[in-house]
Amino acid sequence: MPLNENQKMIRQMARDFATAKIAPIAAEIDRTGEFPEATMKEMGSLGFLGLTVPEEFGGVGADITSYALVVEEISRVCGSHGLTVAAHNSLGCWPIAALGTQAQKEKFLPTAAAGQSLLSFGLTEAGAGSDAGGTRTTAVRDGDHWVLNGSKMWITNSHYADALIITAKTDTEAKGSRGITAFIVPTDTPGFTVEKKEDKLGMRASDTAPLTLIDVRVPHEYMLGEEGEGFKYFMMTLEGGRISIAAVALGLAVGAYDTAREYAKERHQFGRPIAKFQAIEFMLADMATQIKASRMLLYEACRLKDSGEKYGHLSAMAKLHASETAMFVTDRAIQILGGYGYTTEYPVERMYRDAKLCTIGEGTSEILRLVIGRHELSE
């Protein structure tokens, strides 16, 4: 799909920022696990944290393709930055922009769009991962408040978010995915605790932690959407989130491919660049082909969402293909670099570790195959 001039401009802006400001610190924050507060604030000033927020609430109001381009360019040099931007936009801002009341939008979106605060989504629990309908967190009505009790796991941006969207069972008698409601919960609410940050294989500078909610009182006006419709809402959110993760994965694949290609041109063995050997050419050809296929699936999912058409099956395909492509390409990149690829001297080992999360978050590859298969059989 050809890009328009505005999309080209925003892609170049993201590429320039990523190259100048993120690439120089990517290896160090991966080593230390330090959250990149300074660059996140800078991206807020550039509008990257308000891409999915309408202009009337201080955002950019960008189309989904532009948003995916920004996430891809950032992830091309650092998966942790890409994931942070993606979670904030697609899991935090988008549900409020799409489902929130006027008052909710006015309260939470302007600061989020400006990068003065972060947002995210609290869905996963110890017993509710792939089975997202297995939510055990509860919310009980008490006058003009709801009282929430429970816990969440693997929550992105949690230590740095001012508010999170939390799903809870409001009808404990309802079976399965019924009776779940979504709430916007400020993180400074008494009883709301963000636990210790997880020590992860990859995406190490992205903030991920469990949450505990003990008698957390939330005003009724912070309920997001209609009571009991939470499952439908978070499935809608996940469909968009899969576009985000596909963009992260694509960026990681492109970053690893570019590194491997340039290395293959410069590295000499047996009197010539290793790029001249058919074994390396074939690896690069396979890598480039998978990247191109992932990009076409991603752009088509973006096009469908932008046009208001059903896009869930395409976002599932894009996320599945891009995440597995990222694993394939980063693995091949390490192989092409040989011993250097296995060290931190080059970024491909970090990209390999970062890529693994993309096959898990926003629906595992196995769940996505179920989603795609059921769609195809229902046609």
N, C-alpha and C positions, 0 to 999 in steps of 0.2 A: 504494500500500500504506500503510495507516494505521500510524503509529508508536505504540509503547507508551510508557508514562510514563518508563521508564528511558531509552529512546532519545531522547525529547524532552529529558530532563534533560542527557544527555551532549552533545547537539547545542547546547543553550543554553550549557553550560560552555565548549565549544569556541568558540562565537561570541563570548562575552564576552571570552575570553582573546585571540582573534584581533583583536578590535576594540581592546582596551585596550593590548595589548603588541606585537602584530606589525604592525598597520597603520601605526603611527607611524614604524617604521623600514624599512618595505618598500622605499620609493623609494631611500633612502640605501644599503642593502646591495645593491640592484640596480646602483647607480652604481659602488660600490667593489668589488663582488664578494666582500665580507667574509662569511665563514661565520657564521651567527647562534648562536654557542655558548651565550650567556646564555639566550636564549629556548628553545633546545633543552633545556637543563637544567631550566628551569622546566616545560616540557611533560612532562619525565620525572617530576617530582614530582606532576604532575596525573594521571599514568597514561597519557598519550597515546602514550608510547613502549613501553608494554607491553600494548597493546590486544589483540594476537594471542597473548600469552603466558598460559598457564594460571595460575590463582591460586596453585597450589602452588609455582610458581617465581617468585612475586613480581609476576605480571602482573595484568591486569584480567580476562582471559578473556572479553572482550566478544564478542557476536555480530558477524558480518561487516557487517550493516547499520549498527550503531553505529560500527564502525570507518570505514566509508565516509562516514558523516555527519561525523565529526571531520575527515577528510581534506578533504572538500568545504568545510567552514566555514573551515579554515585557508587553503586555496587561494583562497577567495573574496577574500582580501586580499593573499596572497603565494604565488605559485607555487613559489618556492624553498623556503619552509618546508613547503609541502604535499608536494613531491616528496621532501624529506629524511625526513619522517615516514613517507611511503608506502614508500620503499625500505627503511628500517630495519625496519618492521613486516612487510611482505609478502615481501621478498626475503631479509631477514636472520633475523628471529625465527621466522617461520612455518615454514621448512624444518626448523629445529632442533627446534621444538616438535612438528612432525608426524612427522619421520623420525629424530630423534636418539635416542641411548641415554639412559638415566637419568643417567649420569655426564656426558654432553655437555650435557644440559639443566641440570643443577645447576651446571655450570661457567660456561656462557655466558649463560643467560637471565636470572638475577636482576639482574645489573648492567646488562644491556641494558634490561630492563623499567623499571629505576629511572632510566634516562637517564645512568648513570655511564659507559656505553660505547655505541658505535654498532656496528651490524652491517650487512653488505650482501652482494652476490652478484657473483661474477666469472665471467661466461659469455662475453661478446662478445670476439672477437679480430679482427685485421685481415682474416682470411679466413673468419671464422665470425660473421656477423651474422644476416641472415635465414636463412642456412644454418647453423643452430645446431649441427647435427651435424658441421660441419667443424672441430671442435676440433683444434688442433695442440699445445697444451700437453700435456706428458707427465708421468706419475707412474710411477716404477720402484720396485718393492719392494726394500728393503735391510734384511733382518732384521726388526726390529719397527718400522721406519720406512718411509715412502715419500719418494722424492726427486723434487721437482717442478721442471720447467724449462719456460719459455714466457713468454708475455705476454698481457695482457688490455687491452681498451680501453673507454672510456666508463663507467668504474665509479663509481657514486654513493657518496658518503660515505667515499671511500677514505682520505683524509688523516686523518680523524677516527674511523675504525673501529678497534676493538681486534682484530677478527677478520672475515674474509670467507670465504664459501663459494666455493671455487674448483673448477671442473670441469676434469678432465684425462683424457687417454687413458691407460688402464692396460693396454690390449691393443692395441698398435700394429699388429697384423696384422688386427684386426677392421675390416670395411668400414663406411663411412658413420657412422651414429650409434651403432653398437655399440661396446662396450668403453670407454665413458666412465664415470668415477667421480667422485663429489663428495667434497671434503675441507673440513673447517673449518681455516682457516689463520690463526693469530694474526699480526697485522701486524708484530710485533717479531721474528719469526723471521729469523735470519740468511739473507741472500740475497733477502729479500722487499723490493722497492723500490717505493714509490709515486712516480711521476714528477710533472712539473710539471702544475699544474691547468690544465684547458682554458679558453681564453677564448671564451665562448659568446655566441650571439645573445640567448638568454633564459635563465631559471632561473639567473641569474648568481651568486647567492649559494649555490646548491646546489653542493656539492663534487663535481667530476667530473674523473677523471684516469686515465691509463694505469698499468698495473702491469707490473713485470718480476720474474720468478722465476728465480733462478739457483741450482741445487742447494739448494733449500729443503727441509729435512728436517722431515717432519711425522710424529708418532707414529701408528701404525696405529689407535689408538683414536680418532683424529680423523677417520677415514673416516666419512662421513655415509651411512647406509643400507648397501645391499649393493654389493659390487664389481661394476662393469659395468652398473649400473642408473642411472647419472647422467643419461642422456638422458631417461628416463622421469621422474626427479625434477625436472629443471629445466623440463620441459613442464608438470608439475603446478604448479610455482612460478609459471610465467608465466601460467597460467590465472588464478591468484589475483591476480597482479600487474596483470592487465588490469582487474580491478575497481578496483584502486588508481588506475591512470592515468585510468580513466573518472571517478573521484571528483575527481581533480585537475582534469581538463578541465571537469567540470561546475561546480566551484567558480569557475574562471576565467570561464566563461561567465556565471554568475550575477553575479559581481562587475562584469563589464563591462556587463551588462544593467541592473543597478541604477543604475550611474553614468549611463548614457545616458538612462534613463527620467527620473531626477531632473533631469538637465540639460535635457531636452526640455520639462519643465514650467516651468523657470525662465527659459530663454532666449527672449527676445522678438524677433520680426522681423515687419515689416509690421503692427505694432500688436497682436500676440497671441503667446502661447507657441507655439513651433514644434511642440509636441505636438498642436496643433489642426490641423496640416496633414496631409492624408491620406497624403502620401508618408512622413512620419515615423511616423504611426500604423501603416501597413502594415509598415514595418521592425520596429517594436516587436512587432507581432503575430507576424511570422515568427520573431523571436528568442525570444519567450516560448513559442511552439509547439515549436520545436526543443529548448529547454531542458526542457520538460515531457516530451517523448518520451525524451530522454536519461535523465532521472531515473527514468522508469518501467522502462526497460531495465536500468538499474543496480540498482534495488531488486529486480527480478525475479532478476537474477543472484545478488544477495546472498541472497535467499530460498532459491534452489536450493542454494547452497553451505551455508547454515546447516542445511538439512534433509537434507543428505547425498546429494542427488541430483546427477546429472551437470549441470554448469553451464558447461563450457568454451565451448560455442557461444554461450551467452547473454553470457558475459563478453567474448567476441570482439565480439559485436554491440554491447554497451554501450560498450566502449572505442572501437570504430570510430565509432559515432554520436556519442558525447560529444566525442571529439577533433575531429571535423570540425565539430560544432556550435560548439565553442570557437573554432575559426578563423573560422567564419561570424559568430558573435555579436560577437567582438572587432573584426572588420573593420567590421561595421555600426555598432558603438559609436563607432569613430573617425569614421565618416562623419557620424553624427548630431552629434558634437561639432565637426566641421569642423576648422578650424585648431587649436583647442585640443586636439582629439584626437590631433593629430600631435606635440604637445609633451609634455614630462614634467610639465607642470602638473597633468595628470590621469593616473590610473593605467592608462587603457585601452591606451596604446601599449605599456606594459610587459606587460600581460596578453596583448596580441596576440603579442608576441615569445615570451612564456612558452608560449603555447598551441601553438606550432609543434612543440615537442618531443613533445607528446602524440600527434601523428600518426606519430611515428617509434619512440619507446621502447616496449618490451613487445610488439613486433610492429608493423611498418609497416601503414598502411591497406591496402596491396596484399596483404601476407601475410594479414591478417585476412579480406580478401575471399575468399582461397583457403580459409582455415579454415572460414568460414561456408558457402561454396559446396559444399565437399566434404561437410560435415555434412548439408546439405539434400539432396544427391544420394544420400547413403547411407541416408536415411530410408525 
